[in-house]
Amino acid sequence: MFKSFIDLVLAGDALISEIEEYIEKWHKADSEKTVYAFLGMSEYEYALWVENSAFLKAIINAKKNNRNVIDEICTDDLMAARTQDYSSLRKWLIDTGRIEK
């Protein structure tokens, strides 16, 4: 059974820092999956990560919490708990016009 990079991270079988190695595996694999599916991301999540690599942790946490990444970053109770982690990402989303203030 196929496990994506994010599945492996959540299971404790891969480290976040190994994402480039998994992209290299995708390049070498004879897979019909897109790179974002191979990693376990939606196309939108992958685009966010490509533009701003700091999103990777938020994407993984969103998958863990069964949320979309924007909700993960912008939900008030999570913002209070993760202010340092997500405040710069939230600002980036506002600055790039992806969400309103």
C-alpha positions as CSV (number, residue, x, y, z in Angstrom):
1,M,0.0,0.0,0.0
2,F,1.3,3.4,-1.0
3,K,2.1,5.9,1.8
4,S,2.8,9.5,0.9
5,F,5.6,11.5,2.5
6,I,3.1,13.2,4.8
7,D,1.7,9.8,5.8
8,L,5.2,8.7,6.7
9,V,5.9,11.8,8.7
10,L,2.7,11.4,10.6
11,A,3.5,7.8,11.3
12,G,7.0,8.8,12.5
13,D,8.7,7.0,9.6
14,A,10.1,10.1,7.9
15,L,11.4,13.5,9.0
16,I,10.0,16.8,7.7
17,S,13.6,17.6,6.6
18,E,13.6,14.7,4.2
19,I,11.0,16.2,1.8
20,E,13.6,16.8,-0.9
21,E,14.7,13.2,-0.8
22,Y,11.0,12.2,-1.4
23,I,10.8,14.5,-4.4
24,E,13.9,12.9,-5.8
25,K,12.2,9.5,-5.2
26,W,9.2,10.8,-7.2
27,H,11.5,11.8,-10.1
28,K,13.0,8.3,-10.2
29,A,9.7,6.4,-9.7
30,D,7.6,5.2,-12.5
31,S,4.5,6.7,-10.9
32,E,1.5,8.2,-12.5
33,K,0.9,10.3,-9.3
34,T,1.6,14.0,-9.4
35,V,4.4,15.2,-7.2
36,Y,1.9,16.8,-4.8
37,A,-0.1,13.5,-4.5
38,F,3.1,11.6,-4.0
39,L,4.0,14.0,-1.1
40,G,0.4,13.7,0.3
41,M,-0.6,17.3,-0.5
42,S,-3.4,18.9,-2.5
43,E,-2.3,21.0,-5.5
44,Y,-3.1,24.1,-3.4
45,E,-1.0,23.0,-0.5
46,Y,1.9,22.1,-2.8
47,A,1.7,25.6,-4.4
48,L,1.8,27.2,-1.0
49,W,4.8,25.1,0.0
50,V,6.6,25.9,-3.2
51,E,6.1,29.6,-2.7
52,N,6.9,29.5,1.0
53,S,8.6,26.4,2.4
54,A,7.6,27.5,6.0
55,F,4.1,26.1,5.2
56,L,5.2,22.5,5.3
57,K,4.8,22.2,9.1
58,A,1.3,23.8,8.9
59,I,0.3,21.5,6.0
60,I,1.4,18.4,8.1
61,N,-0.4,19.7,11.2
62,A,-3.5,20.4,9.1
63,K,-3.5,16.8,7.8
64,K,-3.0,15.5,11.4
65,N,-5.9,17.6,12.6
66,N,-8.1,16.8,9.6
67,R,-8.4,20.5,8.6
68,N,-7.5,22.5,5.6
69,V,-4.2,24.4,5.9
70,I,-5.8,27.9,5.9
71,D,-8.1,26.9,8.8
72,E,-5.1,25.4,10.6
73,I,-3.2,28.7,10.4
74,C,-6.1,31.1,10.9
75,T,-8.3,29.4,13.6
76,D,-8.1,31.7,16.6
77,D,-7.6,29.0,19.3
78,L,-4.7,27.6,17.2
79,M,-3.3,31.0,16.6
80,A,-3.1,31.6,20.3
81,A,-1.3,28.3,20.9
82,R,1.0,28.6,17.9
83,T,1.5,32.3,17.6
84,Q,5.2,32.1,16.9
85,D,4.8,29.3,14.4
86,Y,1.9,30.7,12.4
87,S,1.8,34.5,12.7
88,S,4.3,35.0,9.9
89,L,2.5,32.5,7.7
90,R,-0.9,34.3,8.3
91,K,0.8,37.7,7.5
92,W,2.2,36.2,4.3
93,L,-1.3,34.9,3.3
94,I,-2.7,38.4,3.9
95,D,0.2,40.1,2.1
96,T,-0.3,37.8,-1.0
97,G,-4.0,38.3,-1.0
98,R,-5.0,34.8,-0.2
99,I,-7.0,35.7,2.9
100,E,-8.4,38.9,4.3
101,K,-7.2,40.5,7.4
